[in-house]
């Protein structure tokens, strides 16, 4: 099991997701903790409150102070996230969006264009 800091970064959230001993609920709780600590949990967009992937993609980017369409693209029934662009946006925006993605309720996610930063 990966030892998570009190306020995990995107790297820690994703590392835990890839660690087979961490459950999805543990990863989601870390994402909730990150957003809660920054006042971003309340009002976090989800497929349940946005209704469509297009509306959700725009809302997630706006929620994390990103320009809509700059990082997330909708491809059919999948959200595709450009990790290279997101990484260039900075650690806070990266971690915010990764946390929101984990909590969004989206069934299919695709990550392209880079690796998850380690801090």
Secondary structure by P-SEA (a helix, b strand, c coil): cccccccccaaaaaaaaacccccaaaaaaaaaaaaaaaccccccccccccccaaaaaaaaaaaacccccccccccccbbbbcaaaaaaacaaaaaaaaaaaaaccccbbbbcccccccc
